[in-house]
């Protein structure tokens, strides 16, 4: 099968959309319990990216993410530990992250202390780790909302990378680890993981929103 070509990424909006579309592809493959990406997974990515660019599709609000946060096992969102939990700002407050619930997640003391005021993706890159699908989904929605609120989506990505933002746009992933290394969510030992079909609530809806 011919490898799908990466599209041209010119604007901040393109950059976020391509990362989110790759997230959707990974989620679909995990739901299918595939060992590798199939043609249908590439189609999902292509259609979602095109829809986000054209405005015929949009990310949903963080409502579903908040619902999952309330029903998921109470554990660190980074490592799954249930010990010494505290609240962490996904986008650090010291870098402009809000105190809103959307930006607050559970983190164990060890992860919280290690991450400190760093961007999540910057911290995880240093640890040679990759966030769970649902944690990255929340993060990308926060980044997209910030860029939308500050009229950044239509500007050139090269220009945006020179700005002092609360997050590092250059680290938004376009290339994901192998499927075997990805997880939908982190869970403490012996906990029942979230079911993908329940957690993502249908990723693609044309002329509407995506979760």
Buried (B, 14 or more C-beta within 10 A) or exposed (E): EEEBEEBEBEBBBBBBBBBBBBBBBBBBBBBBEEEEBBEEBBBBBBBBBBBBBEEEBBBBEBEBBBEBBEEBBEBBBBBBBBEEBEEBBBBBBEBEBBEEEBBBBBBBEBBBEBBEEBBBBBBBBEEEEBBBBBBBBBBBBBBBBBBBEEEBBEBEBEEBEEEEBBBBBEEBBEEBEEBEEBBBBBBBEEBEEBEBEEBBEEBBBEEEEBB
